Amino acid sequence: MSTVRVTIGPRTYTIGCSPGEEPEVERLAAQFASYYERQNATRAPQETQNFLIAALIMASDLEAAHGRIAKLDADLDAARHQAERGWDEAADTKAALEARLDRARLAQERSRREVERLRAASEQANSEHANTDTALAEQLETLADTAERVASELEGRAQVA
């Protein structure tokens, strides 16, 4: 067992502690001594009363510290709750955006298929139009040939008559 000598007020005390705890005992004794010294003007005639007053002041400060810790814990819980809500909202937003993206991809695919269908229909119409043009040209050529033949016959008749 180790011992530490501490001074509080007018007296020095020897305190036993486990080996390695000496710095902590010295630190705590110095802290208590500062509380003891705070009573400078209000010191009682008996040292035990002064120790009691110092202990009460220390207890009051400790209670205030516990109150601040409780407030900080409550604030931390509120911040955690708010962060969780934020994460939930972010997850909901992500899910909504993914759904919109899926719908946009489906619409894009439908549009691509419609463009392909229209392109094929346009090519077919162009092909049919070309075939119709060729058929009309052939019919016009036949008509022109017939008109020339009829004109030649009429001229021949007109000369004979």
Backbone bond lengths (Angstrom), bond angles and torsions (degrees), N, CA, C in turn:
res aa  C-N    CA-C-N  psi(-1)  N-CA   C-N-CA  omega(-1)  CA-C   N-CA-C  phi
1 M - - - 1.446 - - 1.524 107.90 -
2 S 1.318 116.09 141.06 1.456 122.45 178.08 1.512 108.96 -101.26
3 T 1.304 115.48 163.08 1.462 120.24 175.49 1.513 108.93 -131.97
4 V 1.334 113.67 152.74 1.459 121.34 179.59 1.520 106.68 -132.29
5 R 1.332 116.70 137.62 1.463 120.79 176.00 1.518 108.05 -101.63
6 V 1.341 115.72 123.76 1.460 121.16 -179.84 1.512 108.91 -125.60
7 T 1.338 115.48 148.93 1.458 120.63 178.24 1.516 108.37 -114.00
8 I 1.332 114.00 126.38 1.464 120.36 176.53 1.524 105.50 -130.49
9 G 1.309 114.16 118.15 1.458 119.08 -176.49 1.524 109.30 64.68
10 P 1.320 116.46 -135.25 1.462 119.20 -175.76 1.531 113.73 -84.74
11 R 1.303 118.15 -4.28 1.467 119.42 -173.39 1.522 112.25 -117.28
12 T 1.332 115.06 154.84 1.455 123.03 175.53 1.517 107.30 -112.09
13 Y 1.347 115.90 137.13 1.460 122.04 -177.16 1.519 108.95 -123.05
14 T 1.318 114.86 148.20 1.455 120.92 174.06 1.525 106.40 -105.19
15 I 1.347 115.24 125.70 1.465 120.74 -175.58 1.525 107.95 -121.39
16 G 1.323 116.29 132.51 1.454 121.39 176.97 1.521 110.60 -86.70
17 C 1.336 115.47 145.25 1.471 120.90 178.32 1.514 109.20 -155.42
18 S 1.301 116.70 167.80 1.463 121.87 177.02 1.516 109.15 -72.51
19 P 1.322 117.04 151.51 1.465 119.18 177.40 1.530 110.75 -57.77
20 G 1.314 117.00 135.57 1.455 123.13 -179.85 1.515 112.66 95.09
21 E 1.331 117.96 -15.41 1.468 121.32 -179.43 1.524 112.39 -89.87
22 E 1.308 117.35 -2.36 1.466 120.91 -175.34 1.529 112.67 -55.37
23 P 1.347 120.00 -47.85 1.468 118.93 -179.02 1.531 112.57 -61.17
24 E 1.323 117.03 -37.37 1.465 119.83 179.91 1.525 110.83 -67.51
25 V 1.341 117.14 -42.05 1.468 120.52 178.67 1.530 109.59 -63.02
26 E 1.317 117.00 -42.58 1.472 120.51 179.06 1.529 110.81 -63.31
27 R 1.320 116.97 -41.67 1.466 121.22 179.60 1.533 110.83 -64.17
28 L 1.337 116.62 -46.01 1.462 120.44 179.97 1.529 111.42 -65.73
29 A 1.334 117.00 -39.18 1.470 120.51 178.58 1.525 109.96 -64.92
30 A 1.321 117.59 -40.67 1.468 120.57 178.27 1.526 110.24 -64.30
31 Q 1.321 117.01 -37.96 1.459 120.37 177.74 1.533 110.34 -64.60
32 F 1.339 116.64 -44.57 1.464 120.08 179.21 1.530 109.99 -65.08
33 A 1.328 117.18 -38.33 1.467 121.13 179.26 1.525 110.32 -61.10
34 S 1.338 117.16 -36.89 1.467 119.37 178.82 1.530 110.52 -65.70
35 Y 1.336 117.85 -36.77 1.466 120.58 175.73 1.532 109.99 -66.08
36 Y 1.303 115.71 -40.03 1.462 120.61 178.97 1.526 110.49 -61.87
37 E 1.338 116.26 -41.37 1.467 121.52 -178.20 1.533 111.49 -69.96
38 R 1.299 119.01 -24.66 1.474 121.86 179.88 1.524 112.26 -61.44
39 Q 1.320 117.16 -24.35 1.456 120.64 -176.57 1.518 111.89 -85.02
40 N 1.269 119.33 16.07 1.450 124.73 -173.11 1.517 113.11 -37.23
41 A 1.323 118.16 -53.15 1.463 121.29 -175.45 1.516 112.48 -82.11
42 T 1.304 117.94 -20.05 1.472 120.04 -173.72 1.523 111.90 -110.46
43 R 1.314 118.36 20.83 1.463 119.97 -177.29 1.518 111.07 -63.51
44 A 1.310 112.97 137.83 1.471 119.52 177.27 1.535 109.12 -84.71
45 P 1.314 116.52 163.63 1.462 119.02 -178.44 1.534 112.96 -69.48
46 Q 1.302 117.23 -26.43 1.465 119.10 -179.31 1.529 110.46 -102.88
47 E 1.307 114.34 137.39 1.463 119.85 -176.06 1.533 112.44 -63.22
48 T 1.321 117.72 -34.95 1.469 119.29 179.60 1.520 111.13 -64.17
49 Q 1.313 117.32 -35.62 1.462 119.23 175.60 1.523 110.34 -64.74
50 N 1.323 117.30 -40.08 1.467 121.00 178.00 1.530 110.79 -63.79
51 F 1.345 116.52 -39.81 1.469 119.59 176.41 1.517 110.30 -63.74
52 L 1.338 115.97 -41.70 1.465 120.13 179.88 1.518 110.68 -63.76
53 I 1.325 117.84 -43.88 1.469 120.76 179.24 1.525 110.21 -62.95
54 A 1.336 116.83 -44.34 1.471 120.19 177.91 1.524 110.48 -60.64
55 A 1.345 115.98 -41.44 1.464 119.82 179.07 1.529 110.76 -65.07
56 L 1.341 117.59 -38.86 1.466 120.55 178.39 1.532 111.14 -66.27
57 I 1.314 116.93 -41.20 1.477 119.90 176.95 1.524 109.51 -62.05
58 M 1.340 114.88 -44.07 1.457 119.64 179.15 1.539 110.42 -62.14
59 A 1.331 116.72 -42.06 1.467 120.93 179.42 1.524 110.73 -64.03
60 S 1.331 116.77 -38.52 1.464 120.73 177.88 1.525 110.62 -63.05
61 D 1.345 116.13 -45.84 1.470 119.64 177.42 1.525 111.19 -62.91
62 L 1.328 116.17 -38.87 1.465 120.42 179.17 1.525 110.64 -64.65
63 E 1.348 116.11 -41.60 1.463 119.89 178.13 1.534 110.55 -62.90
64 A 1.337 116.78 -41.94 1.468 120.09 177.58 1.524 110.36 -62.68
65 A 1.346 115.81 -40.80 1.471 119.48 178.91 1.527 110.41 -63.83
66 H 1.339 116.28 -41.11 1.474 119.29 177.25 1.530 110.48 -62.32
67 G 1.336 116.65 -38.74 1.468 120.02 176.84 1.522 111.44 -62.23
68 R 1.338 116.65 -43.11 1.472 119.73 178.33 1.525 110.64 -64.95
69 I 1.336 115.83 -39.15 1.474 119.63 178.73 1.533 109.90 -64.06
70 A 1.341 116.38 -43.30 1.473 119.61 178.65 1.527 110.46 -61.10
71 K 1.343 116.67 -41.74 1.467 120.52 178.11 1.523 110.50 -63.54
72 L 1.339 116.37 -43.43 1.466 119.88 178.46 1.524 110.93 -64.07
73 D 1.351 116.59 -39.28 1.468 119.77 176.71 1.529 111.07 -62.07
74 A 1.331 116.15 -42.32 1.468 120.10 178.49 1.531 110.22 -64.25
75 D 1.346 115.69 -43.37 1.472 119.18 177.70 1.522 111.04 -62.07
76 L 1.337 116.23 -40.40 1.461 120.66 179.24 1.523 110.47 -64.59
77 D 1.345 116.64 -42.75 1.470 119.71 177.51 1.525 110.89 -61.67
78 A 1.337 116.46 -42.01 1.467 120.31 178.85 1.529 110.17 -63.32
79 A 1.330 116.22 -41.82 1.470 119.87 179.47 1.528 110.54 -65.49
80 R 1.324 116.39 -39.74 1.476 119.74 177.56 1.530 110.26 -62.98
81 H 1.338 115.52 -44.14 1.469 119.86 179.57 1.526 110.22 -61.56
82 Q 1.326 115.66 -43.94 1.471 119.73 179.01 1.527 110.37 -63.59
83 A 1.335 116.84 -40.65 1.466 120.16 178.47 1.530 110.62 -64.06
84 E 1.335 116.55 -40.61 1.466 119.71 178.15 1.520 110.93 -62.62
85 R 1.358 115.90 -41.84 1.472 119.05 176.66 1.520 109.94 -61.95
86 G 1.331 115.88 -40.40 1.464 119.73 178.65 1.524 111.20 -61.88
87 W 1.340 115.90 -42.96 1.469 119.15 178.39 1.527 110.36 -64.69
88 D 1.338 116.06 -40.58 1.468 119.27 178.58 1.525 110.71 -62.99
89 E 1.338 116.05 -43.78 1.466 119.51 178.62 1.523 110.75 -63.83
90 A 1.323 116.63 -39.90 1.468 120.20 178.56 1.533 110.39 -63.85
91 A 1.333 116.06 -41.11 1.469 119.42 178.40 1.526 110.43 -64.65
92 D 1.337 117.18 -41.70 1.470 120.76 177.67 1.520 110.93 -62.82
93 T 1.335 116.23 -43.69 1.472 120.73 178.77 1.516 110.45 -62.74
94 K 1.334 116.25 -42.45 1.461 120.35 178.96 1.531 110.23 -61.26
95 A 1.330 115.92 -45.45 1.471 119.73 -179.98 1.531 110.62 -62.41
96 A 1.332 117.01 -41.32 1.470 120.18 179.31 1.524 110.51 -64.54
97 L 1.336 116.57 -42.04 1.467 119.78 179.72 1.527 111.18 -66.72
98 E 1.331 116.68 -38.31 1.465 119.24 177.24 1.526 110.91 -64.18
99 A 1.338 116.75 -39.03 1.471 120.19 177.78 1.528 110.26 -64.70
100 R 1.339 116.85 -42.92 1.473 120.11 177.76 1.522 110.62 -62.16
101 L 1.328 116.24 -40.43 1.463 120.29 179.51 1.528 110.09 -64.12
102 D 1.333 117.24 -42.08 1.469 120.50 177.61 1.530 110.45 -61.03
103 R 1.351 116.34 -43.93 1.473 119.13 178.92 1.533 110.67 -64.04
104 A 1.319 116.88 -39.45 1.470 120.05 179.10 1.526 110.61 -65.11
105 R 1.336 116.47 -38.94 1.476 119.55 178.47 1.526 110.36 -64.81
106 L 1.349 116.62 -40.88 1.468 119.57 178.17 1.529 110.62 -64.29
107 A 1.324 116.88 -43.25 1.471 120.66 178.51 1.524 110.12 -63.02
108 Q 1.319 116.39 -40.13 1.469 120.15 178.41 1.527 110.30 -62.46
109 E 1.320 117.27 -42.29 1.460 120.91 179.88 1.535 110.52 -65.99
110 R 1.348 116.36 -41.95 1.474 118.73 176.84 1.523 110.49 -61.74
111 S 1.325 116.60 -42.24 1.470 120.72 179.41 1.521 110.81 -63.86
112 R 1.329 117.11 -41.33 1.466 120.51 178.80 1.524 110.65 -61.37
113 R 1.353 116.35 -43.71 1.468 119.29 178.71 1.523 111.28 -65.17
114 E 1.340 117.96 -38.64 1.465 121.75 178.74 1.528 110.40 -64.82
115 V 1.332 116.94 -41.45 1.472 120.28 177.51 1.522 109.69 -62.17
116 E 1.324 117.87 -42.86 1.471 120.70 178.11 1.523 110.78 -62.07
117 R 1.356 115.81 -42.73 1.466 119.38 179.44 1.532 110.51 -62.84
118 L 1.328 117.15 -44.91 1.458 121.06 179.98 1.528 111.39 -65.48
119 R 1.321 116.35 -38.50 1.471 119.68 178.27 1.537 109.96 -62.99
120 A 1.341 116.61 -43.80 1.464 120.47 179.19 1.527 110.04 -64.02
121 A 1.343 116.48 -42.41 1.463 119.82 179.20 1.520 110.30 -63.81
122 S 1.331 117.05 -38.86 1.462 121.12 179.40 1.529 110.46 -65.05
123 E 1.336 115.50 -43.23 1.473 118.72 178.88 1.526 110.70 -63.81
124 Q 1.332 116.85 -39.46 1.464 119.95 178.81 1.526 110.22 -66.02
125 A 1.332 116.52 -43.15 1.463 120.08 179.67 1.522 110.15 -63.19
126 N 1.340 116.61 -41.77 1.469 119.94 177.60 1.520 111.03 -61.75
127 S 1.332 116.39 -40.79 1.465 120.40 179.14 1.523 110.28 -65.25
128 E 1.348 115.55 -44.83 1.468 119.11 178.76 1.522 110.44 -64.37
129 H 1.312 117.09 -37.95 1.462 121.18 178.49 1.525 109.89 -63.50
130 A 1.333 117.13 -41.63 1.471 120.73 178.79 1.525 109.79 -64.53
131 N 1.324 116.72 -41.24 1.464 120.02 178.67 1.522 109.97 -64.47
132 T 1.332 116.79 -41.02 1.463 120.66 179.01 1.522 109.48 -64.54
133 D 1.317 117.34 -42.26 1.473 120.59 178.25 1.527 110.66 -60.05
134 T 1.321 116.05 -44.00 1.471 119.76 179.75 1.521 110.36 -63.18
135 A 1.327 116.66 -44.37 1.467 120.29 -179.94 1.521 110.41 -64.23
136 L 1.345 117.61 -41.80 1.462 120.32 178.22 1.527 110.77 -64.25
137 A 1.319 116.62 -40.55 1.468 119.54 179.14 1.520 110.34 -62.61
138 E 1.335 115.54 -41.59 1.467 118.39 178.85 1.526 110.49 -64.63
139 Q 1.319 117.07 -41.06 1.461 120.62 179.69 1.532 110.67 -65.85
140 L 1.358 116.05 -40.05 1.468 119.28 177.94 1.530 110.55 -64.30
141 E 1.314 114.90 -39.65 1.487 119.27 178.70 1.530 110.02 -62.57
142 T 1.349 116.63 -44.34 1.464 121.32 178.60 1.519 109.48 -63.14
143 L 1.327 117.30 -41.89 1.453 122.16 179.64 1.539 110.08 -64.10
144 A 1.330 115.55 -42.51 1.466 119.41 179.05 1.519 110.03 -63.32
145 D 1.336 115.37 -43.13 1.479 118.69 178.16 1.528 110.32 -60.95
146 T 1.302 116.84 -43.63 1.459 121.72 -179.99 1.526 109.22 -63.98
147 A 1.333 117.32 -42.48 1.467 120.86 -179.53 1.517 109.62 -63.45
148 E 1.322 117.95 -40.39 1.463 120.61 179.11 1.529 110.47 -66.51
149 R 1.325 115.88 -41.31 1.460 119.12 179.66 1.521 110.28 -64.33
150 V 1.349 116.22 -43.00 1.466 120.07 179.77 1.533 109.05 -65.08
151 A 1.333 116.53 -41.19 1.470 119.84 -179.94 1.522 109.93 -63.52
152 S 1.342 116.37 -40.83 1.469 119.41 179.03 1.527 110.89 -64.36
153 E 1.309 117.04 -40.86 1.458 121.02 179.71 1.516 110.21 -65.38
154 L 1.354 115.59 -40.68 1.455 118.75 -179.60 1.526 110.50 -67.01
155 E 1.297 116.79 -36.35 1.463 119.37 178.26 1.537 110.02 -67.51
156 G 1.351 112.12 -40.68 1.466 116.05 178.24 1.519 111.59 -63.20
157 R 1.261 121.02 -38.43 1.442 125.23 179.41 1.526 110.28 -70.45
158 A 1.370 112.21 -37.87 1.457 116.38 -178.47 1.537 108.77 -66.39
159 Q 1.270 119.55 -32.42 1.457 122.50 179.85 1.522 109.77 -76.96
160 V 1.274 119.78 -34.03 1.444 124.15 -179.41 1.549 107.15 -74.47
161 A 1.175 119.99 -32.40 1.447 120.00 -174.62 1.447 110.61 -85.87
